[in-house]
Amino acid sequence: MSAPDTNVKTQETRHRPALAGIKLSLAVAAALFLGWFGWVVISGDAPEGAEVQVQPGVGTVEAD
C-alpha cells in the first residue's frame, strides 16, 4: 500500500543528508578502488627479458 499523502519536495528535503552520505560513500569507494587499481598496475611484476638476447638486424645470438 502507498502512503495517502505524499509530498515529494518535503521528502526530498528530509532525506537530503542521507542521500549526501550515500553519494559521499560511493565517491570514497570509487577513490579507494582507483587507488588500489593504480597501485596494482604500478607494482606489478614486469618481465625482465629472455635468457637469450637476439641482436636486431645482425642475426647473432648473445647469451647472458
mmCIF file of the N, C-alpha and C atoms, coordinates in Angstrom:
data_MODEL
# 
_entry.id   MODEL 
# 
loop_
_atom_site.group_PDB 
_atom_site.id 
_atom_site.type_symbol 
_atom_site.label_atom_id 
_atom_site.label_alt_id 
_atom_site.label_comp_id 
_atom_site.label_asym_id 
_atom_site.label_entity_id 
_atom_site.label_seq_id 
_atom_site.pdbx_PDB_ins_code 
_atom_site.Cartn_x 
_atom_site.Cartn_y 
_atom_site.Cartn_z 
_atom_site.occupancy 
_atom_site.B_iso_or_equiv 
_atom_site.pdbx_formal_charge 
_atom_site.auth_seq_id 
_atom_site.auth_comp_id 
_atom_site.auth_asym_id 
_atom_site.auth_atom_id 
_atom_site.pdbx_PDB_model_num 
ATOM 1   N N  . MET A 1 1  ? 0.839  -1.174  0.000   1.00 0.00 ? 1  MET A N  1 
ATOM 2   C CA . MET A 1 1  ? 0.000  0.000   0.000   1.00 0.00 ? 1  MET A CA 1 
ATOM 3   C C  . MET A 1 1  ? 0.886  1.241   0.000   1.00 0.00 ? 1  MET A C  1 
ATOM 4   N N  . SER A 1 2  ? 0.414  2.253   -0.621  1.00 0.00 ? 2  SER A N  1 
ATOM 5   C CA . SER A 1 2  ? 1.166  3.501   -0.671  1.00 0.00 ? 2  SER A CA 1 
ATOM 6   C C  . SER A 1 2  ? 0.603  4.488   0.357   1.00 0.00 ? 2  SER A C  1 
ATOM 7   N N  . ALA A 1 3  ? 1.439  5.449   0.691   1.00 0.00 ? 3  ALA A N  1 
ATOM 8   C CA . ALA A 1 3  ? 1.005  6.466   1.639   1.00 0.00 ? 3  ALA A CA 1 
ATOM 9   C C  . ALA A 1 3  ? -0.043 7.363   0.980   1.00 0.00 ? 3  ALA A C  1 
ATOM 10  N N  . PRO A 1 4  ? -1.058 7.756   1.714   1.00 0.00 ? 4  PRO A N  1 
ATOM 11  C CA . PRO A 1 4  ? -2.117 8.553   1.111   1.00 0.00 ? 4  PRO A CA 1 
ATOM 12  C C  . PRO A 1 4  ? -1.703 9.989   0.782   1.00 0.00 ? 4  PRO A C  1 
ATOM 13  N N  . ASP A 1 5  ? -0.889 10.589  1.626   1.00 0.00 ? 5  ASP A N  1 
ATOM 14  C CA . ASP A 1 5  ? -0.470 11.975  1.407   1.00 0.00 ? 5  ASP A CA 1 
ATOM 15  C C  . ASP A 1 5  ? 1.049  12.018  1.281   1.00 0.00 ? 5  ASP A C  1 
ATOM 16  N N  . THR A 1 6  ? 1.524  12.115  0.061   1.00 0.00 ? 6  THR A N  1 
ATOM 17  C CA . THR A 1 6  ? 2.973  12.203  -0.142  1.00 0.00 ? 6  THR A CA 1 
ATOM 18  C C  . THR A 1 6  ? 3.312  13.563  -0.726  1.00 0.00 ? 6  THR A C  1 
ATOM 19  N N  . ASN A 1 7  ? 4.316  14.158  -0.167  1.00 0.00 ? 7  ASN A N  1 
ATOM 20  C CA . ASN A 1 7  ? 4.822  15.431  -0.652  1.00 0.00 ? 7  ASN A CA 1 
ATOM 21  C C  . ASN A 1 7  ? 6.284  15.200  -1.031  1.00 0.00 ? 7  ASN A C  1 
ATOM 22  N N  . VAL A 1 8  ? 6.561  15.137  -2.329  1.00 0.00 ? 8  VAL A N  1 
ATOM 23  C CA . VAL A 1 8  ? 7.888  14.785  -2.807  1.00 0.00 ? 8  VAL A CA 1 
ATOM 24  C C  . VAL A 1 8  ? 8.926  15.813  -2.375  1.00 0.00 ? 8  VAL A C  1 
ATOM 25  N N  . LYS A 1 9  ? 8.591  17.073  -2.404  1.00 0.00 ? 9  LYS A N  1 
ATOM 26  C CA . LYS A 1 9  ? 9.547  18.116  -2.007  1.00 0.00 ? 9  LYS A CA 1 
ATOM 27  C C  . LYS A 1 9  ? 9.930  17.992  -0.533  1.00 0.00 ? 9  LYS A C  1 
ATOM 28  N N  . THR A 1 10 ? 8.947  17.709  0.320   1.00 0.00 ? 10 THR A N  1 
ATOM 29  C CA . THR A 1 10 ? 9.227  17.545  1.748   1.00 0.00 ? 10 THR A CA 1 
ATOM 30  C C  . THR A 1 10 ? 10.104 16.323  1.985   1.00 0.00 ? 10 THR A C  1 
ATOM 31  N N  . GLN A 1 11 ? 9.794  15.233  1.311   1.00 0.00 ? 11 GLN A N  1 
ATOM 32  C CA . GLN A 1 11 ? 10.583 14.017  1.473   1.00 0.00 ? 11 GLN A CA 1 
ATOM 33  C C  . GLN A 1 11 ? 12.005 14.215  0.947   1.00 0.00 ? 11 GLN A C  1 
ATOM 34  N N  . GLU A 1 12 ? 12.131 14.951  -0.140  1.00 0.00 ? 12 GLU A N  1 
ATOM 35  C CA . GLU A 1 12 ? 13.453 15.225  -0.683  1.00 0.00 ? 12 GLU A CA 1 
ATOM 36  C C  . GLU A 1 12 ? 14.279 16.036  0.312   1.00 0.00 ? 12 GLU A C  1 
ATOM 37  N N  . THR A 1 13 ? 13.661 16.996  0.949   1.00 0.00 ? 13 THR A N  1 
ATOM 38  C CA . THR A 1 13 ? 14.348 17.821  1.941   1.00 0.00 ? 13 THR A CA 1 
ATOM 39  C C  . THR A 1 13 ? 14.739 16.992  3.159   1.00 0.00 ? 13 THR A C  1 
ATOM 40  N N  . ARG A 1 14 ? 13.860 16.128  3.606   1.00 0.00 ? 14 ARG A N  1 
ATOM 41  C CA . ARG A 1 14 ? 14.142 15.303  4.789   1.00 0.00 ? 14 ARG A CA 1 
ATOM 42  C C  . ARG A 1 14 ? 15.240 14.274  4.528   1.00 0.00 ? 14 ARG A C  1 
ATOM 43  N N  . HIS A 1 15 ? 15.333 13.771  3.315   1.00 0.00 ? 15 HIS A N  1 
ATOM 44  C CA . HIS A 1 15 ? 16.300 12.729  3.004   1.00 0.00 ? 15 HIS A CA 1 
ATOM 45  C C  . HIS A 1 15 ? 17.604 13.264  2.426   1.00 0.00 ? 15 HIS A C  1 
ATOM 46  N N  . ARG A 1 16 ? 17.750 14.558  2.325   1.00 0.00 ? 16 ARG A N  1 
ATOM 47  C CA . ARG A 1 16 ? 18.963 15.145  1.752   1.00 0.00 ? 16 ARG A CA 1 
ATOM 48  C C  . ARG A 1 16 ? 20.239 14.701  2.470   1.00 0.00 ? 16 ARG A C  1 
ATOM 49  N N  . PRO A 1 17 ? 20.314 14.687  3.805   1.00 0.00 ? 17 PRO A N  1 
ATOM 50  C CA . PRO A 1 17 ? 21.552 14.225  4.470   1.00 0.00 ? 17 PRO A CA 1 
ATOM 51  C C  . PRO A 1 17 ? 21.869 12.755  4.159   1.00 0.00 ? 17 PRO A C  1 
ATOM 52  N N  . ALA A 1 18 ? 20.854 11.917  4.126   1.00 0.00 ? 18 ALA A N  1 
ATOM 53  C CA . ALA A 1 18 ? 21.093 10.506  3.841   1.00 0.00 ? 18 ALA A CA 1 
ATOM 54  C C  . ALA A 1 18 ? 21.573 10.316  2.403   1.00 0.00 ? 18 ALA A C  1 
ATOM 55  N N  . LEU A 1 19 ? 20.980 11.028  1.470   1.00 0.00 ? 19 LEU A N  1 
ATOM 56  C CA . LEU A 1 19 ? 21.401 10.925  0.079   1.00 0.00 ? 19 LEU A CA 1 
ATOM 57  C C  . LEU A 1 19 ? 22.814 11.465  -0.113  1.00 0.00 ? 19 LEU A C  1 
ATOM 58  N N  . ALA A 1 20 ? 23.152 12.533  0.596   1.00 0.00 ? 20 ALA A N  1 
ATOM 59  C CA . ALA A 1 20 ? 24.514 13.075  0.526   1.00 0.00 ? 20 ALA A CA 1 
ATOM 60  C C  . ALA A 1 20 ? 25.512 12.068  1.093   1.00 0.00 ? 20 ALA A C  1 
ATOM 61  N N  . GLY A 1 21 ? 25.144 11.387  2.167   1.00 0.00 ? 21 GLY A N  1 
ATOM 62  C CA . GLY A 1 21 ? 26.012 10.358  2.747   1.00 0.00 ? 21 GLY A CA 1 
ATOM 63  C C  . GLY A 1 21 ? 26.230 9.198   1.795   1.00 0.00 ? 21 GLY A C  1 
ATOM 64  N N  . ILE A 1 22 ? 25.197 8.790   1.099   1.00 0.00 ? 22 ILE A N  1 
ATOM 65  C CA . ILE A 1 22 ? 25.329 7.712   0.117   1.00 0.00 ? 22 ILE A CA 1 
ATOM 66  C C  . ILE A 1 22 ? 26.252 8.138   -1.015  1.00 0.00 ? 22 ILE A C  1 
ATOM 67  N N  . LYS A 1 23 ? 26.077 9.360   -1.507  1.00 0.00 ? 23 LYS A N  1 
ATOM 68  C CA . LYS A 1 23 ? 26.939 9.856   -2.588  1.00 0.00 ? 23 LYS A CA 1 
ATOM 69  C C  . LYS A 1 23 ? 28.389 9.955   -2.132  1.00 0.00 ? 23 LYS A C  1 
ATOM 70  N N  . LEU A 1 24 ? 28.595 10.429  -0.907  1.00 0.00 ? 24 LEU A N  1 
ATOM 71  C CA . LEU A 1 24 ? 29.946 10.539  -0.376  1.00 0.00 ? 24 LEU A CA 1 
ATOM 72  C C  . LEU A 1 24 ? 30.600 9.166   -0.227  1.00 0.00 ? 24 LEU A C  1 
ATOM 73  N N  . SER A 1 25 ? 29.852 8.199   0.268   1.00 0.00 ? 25 SER A N  1 
ATOM 74  C CA . SER A 1 25 ? 30.416 6.857   0.434   1.00 0.00 ? 25 SER A CA 1 
ATOM 75  C C  . SER A 1 25 ? 30.745 6.228   -0.923  1.00 0.00 ? 25 SER A C  1 
ATOM 76  N N  . LEU A 1 26 ? 29.936 6.477   -1.946  1.00 0.00 ? 26 LEU A N  1 
ATOM 77  C CA . LEU A 1 26 ? 30.236 5.970   -3.281  1.00 0.00 ? 26 LEU A CA 1 
ATOM 78  C C  . LEU A 1 26 ? 31.488 6.634   -3.851  1.00 0.00 ? 26 LEU A C  1 
ATOM 79  N N  . ALA A 1 27 ? 31.655 7.918   -3.588  1.00 0.00 ? 27 ALA A N  1 
ATOM 80  C CA . ALA A 1 27 ? 32.850 8.622   -4.057  1.00 0.00 ? 27 ALA A CA 1 
ATOM 81  C C  . ALA A 1 27 ? 34.103 8.092   -3.363  1.00 0.00 ? 27 ALA A C  1 
ATOM 82  N N  . VAL A 1 28 ? 34.018 7.837   -2.065  1.00 0.00 ? 28 VAL A N  1 
ATOM 83  C CA . VAL A 1 28 ? 35.164 7.290   -1.328  1.00 0.00 ? 28 VAL A CA 1 
ATOM 84  C C  . VAL A 1 28 ? 35.496 5.892   -1.834  1.00 0.00 ? 28 VAL A C  1 
ATOM 85  N N  . ALA A 1 29 ? 34.483 5.070   -2.056  1.00 0.00 ? 29 ALA A N  1 
ATOM 86  C CA . ALA A 1 29 ? 34.711 3.720   -2.568  1.00 0.00 ? 29 ALA A CA 1 
ATOM 87  C C  . ALA A 1 29 ? 35.350 3.763   -3.950  1.00 0.00 ? 29 ALA A C  1 
ATOM 88  N N  . ALA A 1 30 ? 34.913 4.674   -4.801  1.00 0.00 ? 30 ALA A N  1 
ATOM 89  C CA . ALA A 1 30 ? 35.496 4.800   -6.138  1.00 0.00 ? 30 ALA A CA 1 
ATOM 90  C C  . ALA A 1 30 ? 36.953 5.251   -6.053  1.00 0.00 ? 30 ALA A C  1 
ATOM 91  N N  . ALA A 1 31 ? 37.243 6.199   -5.157  1.00 0.00 ? 31 ALA A N  1 
ATOM 92  C CA . ALA A 1 31 ? 38.618 6.675   -4.993  1.00 0.00 ? 31 ALA A CA 1 
ATOM 93  C C  . ALA A 1 31 ? 39.520 5.556   -4.472  1.00 0.00 ? 31 ALA A C  1 
ATOM 94  N N  . LEU A 1 32 ? 39.033 4.779   -3.509  1.00 0.00 ? 32 LEU A N  1 
ATOM 95  C CA . LEU A 1 32 ? 39.816 3.658   -2.987  1.00 0.00 ? 32 LEU A CA 1 
ATOM 96  C C  . LEU A 1 32 ? 40.059 2.610   -4.070  1.00 0.00 ? 32 LEU A C  1 
ATOM 97  N N  . PHE A 1 33 ? 39.040 2.325   -4.874  1.00 0.00 ? 33 PHE A N  1 
ATOM 98  C CA . PHE A 1 33 ? 39.197 1.343   -5.942  1.00 0.00 ? 33 PHE A CA 1 
ATOM 99  C C  . PHE A 1 33 ? 40.219 1.822   -6.968  1.00 0.00 ? 33 PHE A C  1 
ATOM 100 N N  . LEU A 1 34 ? 40.139 3.077   -7.380  1.00 0.00 ? 34 LEU A N  1 
ATOM 101 C CA . LEU A 1 34 ? 41.093 3.599   -8.351  1.00 0.00 ? 34 LEU A CA 1 
ATOM 102 C C  . LEU A 1 34 ? 42.510 3.628   -7.782  1.00 0.00 ? 34 LEU A C  1 
ATOM 103 N N  . GLY A 1 35 ? 42.637 3.959   -6.502  1.00 0.00 ? 35 GLY A N  1 
ATOM 104 C CA . GLY A 1 35 ? 43.948 3.928   -5.862  1.00 0.00 ? 35 GLY A CA 1 
ATOM 105 C C  . GLY A 1 35 ? 44.516 2.525   -5.803  1.00 0.00 ? 35 GLY A C  1 
ATOM 106 N N  . TRP A 1 36 ? 43.695 1.557   -5.450  1.00 0.00 ? 36 TRP A N  1 
ATOM 107 C CA . TRP A 1 36 ? 44.121 0.157   -5.412  1.00 0.00 ? 36 TRP A CA 1 
ATOM 108 C C  . TRP A 1 36 ? 44.512 -0.322  -6.806  1.00 0.00 ? 36 TRP A C  1 
ATOM 109 N N  . PHE A 1 37 ? 43.704 0.000   -7.800  1.00 0.00 ? 37 PHE A N  1 
ATOM 110 C CA . PHE A 1 37 ? 43.986 -0.424  -9.164  1.00 0.00 ? 37 PHE A CA 1 
ATOM 111 C C  . PHE A 1 37 ? 45.295 0.184   -9.664  1.00 0.00 ? 37 PHE A C  1 
ATOM 112 N N  . GLY A 1 38 ? 45.509 1.456   -9.385  1.00 0.00 ? 38 GLY A N  1 
ATOM 113 C CA . GLY A 1 38 ? 46.763 2.099   -9.769  1.00 0.00 ? 38 GLY A CA 1 
ATOM 114 C C  . GLY A 1 38 ? 47.953 1.471   -9.078  1.00 0.00 ? 38 GLY A C  1 
ATOM 115 N N  . TRP A 1 39 ? 47.825 1.146   -7.798  1.00 0.00 ? 39 TRP A N  1 
ATOM 116 C CA . TRP A 1 39 ? 48.911 0.514   -7.048  1.00 0.00 ? 39 TRP A CA 1 
ATOM 117 C C  . TRP A 1 39 ? 49.237 -0.858  -7.630  1.00 0.00 ? 39 TRP A C  1 
ATOM 118 N N  . VAL A 1 40 ? 48.209 -1.619  -8.007  1.00 0.00 ? 40 VAL A N  1 
ATOM 119 C CA . VAL A 1 40 ? 48.430 -2.940  -8.585  1.00 0.00 ? 40 VAL A CA 1 
ATOM 120 C C  . VAL A 1 40 ? 49.143 -2.820  -9.928  1.00 0.00 ? 40 VAL A C  1 
ATOM 121 N N  . VAL A 1 41 ? 48.740 -1.850  -10.737 1.00 0.00 ? 41 VAL A N  1 
ATOM 122 C CA . VAL A 1 41 ? 49.368 -1.675  -12.048 1.00 0.00 ? 41 VAL A CA 1 
ATOM 123 C C  . VAL A 1 41 ? 50.820 -1.230  -11.900 1.00 0.00 ? 41 VAL A C  1 
ATOM 124 N N  . ILE A 1 42 ? 51.081 -0.301  -11.003 1.00 0.00 ? 42 ILE A N  1 
ATOM 125 C CA . ILE A 1 42 ? 52.439 0.222   -10.836 1.00 0.00 ? 42 ILE A CA 1 
ATOM 126 C C  . ILE A 1 42 ? 53.370 -0.814  -10.217 1.00 0.00 ? 42 ILE A C  1 
ATOM 127 N N  . SER A 1 43 ? 52.892 -1.575  -9.248  1.00 0.00 ? 43 SER A N  1 
ATOM 128 C CA . SER A 1 43 ? 53.761 -2.519  -8.545  1.00 0.00 ? 43 SER A CA 1 
ATOM 129 C C  . SER A 1 43 ? 53.717 -3.915  -9.154  1.00 0.00 ? 43 SER A C  1 
ATOM 130 N N  . GLY A 1 44 ? 53.171 -4.060  -10.338 1.00 0.00 ? 44 GLY A N  1 
ATOM 131 C CA . GLY A 1 44 ? 53.084 -5.369  -10.978 1.00 0.00 ? 44 GLY A CA 1 
ATOM 132 C C  . GLY A 1 44 ? 54.450 -5.895  -11.368 1.00 0.00 ? 44 GLY A C  1 
ATOM 133 N N  . ASP A 1 45 ? 54.517 -7.209  -11.530 1.00 0.00 ? 45 ASP A N  1 
ATOM 134 C CA . ASP A 1 45 ? 55.754 -7.844  -11.945 1.00 0.00 ? 45 ASP A CA 1 
ATOM 135 C C  . ASP A 1 45 ? 55.930 -7.663  -13.451 1.00 0.00 ? 45 ASP A C  1 
ATOM 136 N N  . ALA A 1 46 ? 56.977 -6.961  -13.822 1.00 0.00 ? 46 ALA A N  1 
ATOM 137 C CA . ALA A 1 46 ? 57.268 -6.731  -15.235 1.00 0.00 ? 46 ALA A CA 1 
ATOM 138 C C  . ALA A 1 46 ? 58.251 -7.788  -15.719 1.00 0.00 ? 46 ALA A C  1 
ATOM 139 N N  . PRO A 1 47 ? 58.116 -8.217  -16.948 1.00 0.00 ? 47 PRO A N  1 
ATOM 140 C CA . PRO A 1 47 ? 59.084 -9.187  -17.464 1.00 0.00 ? 47 PRO A CA 1 
ATOM 141 C C  . PRO A 1 47 ? 60.472 -8.547  -17.553 1.00 0.00 ? 47 PRO A C  1 
ATOM 142 N N  . GLU A 1 48 ? 61.500 -9.329  -17.226 1.00 0.00 ? 48 GLU A N  1 
ATOM 143 C CA . GLU A 1 48 ? 62.861 -8.791  -17.190 1.00 0.00 ? 48 GLU A CA 1 
ATOM 144 C C  . GLU A 1 48 ? 63.648 -9.087  -18.453 1.00 0.00 ? 48 GLU A C  1 
ATOM 145 N N  . GLY A 1 49 ? 63.185 -9.944  -19.307 1.00 0.00 ? 49 GLY A N  1 
ATOM 146 C CA . GLY A 1 49 ? 63.921 -10.251 -20.535 1.00 0.00 ? 49 GLY A CA 1 
ATOM 147 C C  . GLY A 1 49 ? 64.157 -11.742 -20.660 1.00 0.00 ? 49 GLY A C  1 
ATOM 148 N N  . ALA A 1 50 ? 64.526 -12.125 -21.825 1.00 0.00 ? 50 ALA A N  1 
ATOM 149 C CA . ALA A 1 50 ? 64.763 -13.539 -22.108 1.00 0.00 ? 50 ALA A CA 1 
ATOM 150 C C  . ALA A 1 50 ? 66.183 -13.923 -21.696 1.00 0.00 ? 50 ALA A C  1 
ATOM 151 N N  . GLU A 1 51 ? 66.414 -15.233 -21.568 1.00 0.00 ? 51 GLU A N  1 
ATOM 152 C CA . GLU A 1 51 ? 67.756 -15.705 -21.235 1.00 0.00 ? 51 GLU A CA 1 
ATOM 153 C C  . GLU A 1 51 ? 68.708 -15.492 -22.404 1.00 0.00 ? 51 GLU A C  1 
ATOM 154 N N  . VAL A 1 52 ? 68.170 -15.544 -23.617 1.00 0.00 ? 52 VAL A N  1 
ATOM 155 C CA . VAL A 1 52 ? 68.986 -15.344 -24.814 1.00 0.00 ? 52 VAL A CA 1 
ATOM 156 C C  . VAL A 1 52 ? 68.478 -14.094 -25.511 1.00 0.00 ? 52 VAL A C  1 
ATOM 157 N N  . GLN A 1 53 ? 69.386 -13.141 -25.753 1.00 0.00 ? 53 GLN A N  1 
ATOM 158 C CA . GLN A 1 53 ? 69.031 -11.893 -26.417 1.00 0.00 ? 53 GLN A CA 1 
ATOM 159 C C  . GLN A 1 53 ? 69.470 -11.956 -27.883 1.00 0.00 ? 53 GLN A C  1 
ATOM 160 N N  . VAL A 1 54 ? 68.591 -11.569 -28.775 1.00 0.00 ? 54 VAL A N  1 
ATOM 161 C CA . VAL A 1 54 ? 68.889 -11.555 -30.194 1.00 0.00 ? 54 VAL A CA 1 
ATOM 162 C C  . VAL A 1 54 ? 69.137 -10.113 -30.618 1.00 0.00 ? 54 VAL A C  1 
ATOM 163 N N  . GLN A 1 55 ? 70.256 -9.882  -31.299 1.00 0.00 ? 55 GLN A N  1 
ATOM 164 C CA . GLN A 1 55 ? 70.583 -8.552  -31.789 1.00 0.00 ? 55 GLN A CA 1 
ATOM 165 C C  . GLN A 1 55 ? 69.727 -8.267  -33.022 1.00 0.00 ? 55 GLN A C  1 
ATOM 166 N N  . PRO A 1 56 ? 68.962 -7.180  -33.030 1.00 0.00 ? 56 PRO A N  1 
ATOM 167 C CA . PRO A 1 56 ? 68.121 -6.906  -34.194 1.00 0.00 ? 56 PRO A CA 1 
ATOM 168 C C  . PRO A 1 56 ? 68.969 -6.520  -35.412 1.00 0.00 ? 56 PRO A C  1 
ATOM 169 N N  . GLY A 1 57 ? 68.662 -7.115  -36.553 1.00 0.00 ? 57 GLY A N  1 
ATOM 170 C CA . GLY A 1 57 ? 69.332 -6.786  -37.795 1.00 0.00 ? 57 GLY A CA 1 
ATOM 171 C C  . GLY A 1 57 ? 70.667 -7.473  -37.997 1.00 0.00 ? 57 GLY A C  1 
ATOM 172 N N  . VAL A 1 58 ? 71.229 -8.064  -36.955 1.00 0.00 ? 58 VAL A N  1 
ATOM 173 C CA . VAL A 1 58 ? 72.538 -8.688  -37.079 1.00 0.00 ? 58 VAL A CA 1 
ATOM 174 C C  . VAL A 1 58 ? 72.386 -10.200 -37.281 1.00 0.00 ? 58 VAL A C  1 
ATOM 175 N N  . GLY A 1 59 ? 71.435 -10.804 -36.608 1.00 0.00 ? 59 GLY A N  1 
ATOM 176 C CA . GLY A 1 59 ? 71.204 -12.226 -36.744 1.00 0.00 ? 59 GLY A CA 1 
ATOM 177 C C  . GLY A 1 59 ? 72.084 -13.043 -35.815 1.00 0.00 ? 59 GLY A C  1 
ATOM 178 N N  . THR A 1 60 ? 72.785 -12.408 -34.895 1.00 0.00 ? 60 THR A N  1 
ATOM 179 C CA . THR A 1 60 ? 73.602 -13.170 -33.944 1.00 0.00 ? 60 THR A CA 1 
ATOM 180 C C  . THR A 1 60 ? 72.883 -13.290 -32.624 1.00 0.00 ? 60 THR A C  1 
ATOM 181 N N  . VAL A 1 61 ? 73.252 -14.261 -31.866 1.00 0.00 ? 61 VAL A N  1 
ATOM 182 C CA . VAL A 1 61 ? 72.613 -14.521 -30.573 1.00 0.00 ? 61 VAL A CA 1 
ATOM 183 C C  . VAL A 1 61 ? 73.648 -14.370 -29.487 1.00 0.00 ? 61 VAL A C  1 
ATOM 184 N N  . GLU A 1 62 ? 73.296 -13.631 -28.435 1.00 0.00 ? 62 GLU A N  1 
ATOM 185 C CA . GLU A 1 62 ? 74.175 -13.459 -27.277 1.00 0.00 ? 62 GLU A CA 1 
ATOM 186 C C  . GLU A 1 62 ? 73.546 -14.123 -26.076 1.00 0.00 ? 62 GLU A C  1 
ATOM 187 N N  . ALA A 1 63 ? 74.315 -14.861 -25.321 1.00 0.00 ? 63 ALA A N  1 
ATOM 188 C CA . ALA A 1 63 ? 73.828 -15.468 -24.091 1.00 0.00 ? 63 ALA A CA 1 
ATOM 189 C C  . ALA A 1 63 ? 74.249 -14.560 -22.937 1.00 0.00 ? 63 ALA A C  1 
ATOM 190 N N  . ASP A 1 64 ? 73.333 -14.356 -21.992 1.00 0.00 ? 64 ASP A N  1 
ATOM 191 C CA . ASP A 1 64 ? 73.641 -13.506 -20.828 1.00 0.00 ? 64 ASP A CA 1 
ATOM 192 C C  . ASP A 1 64 ? 74.555 -14.224 -19.875 1.00 0.00 ? 64 ASP A C  1 
# 
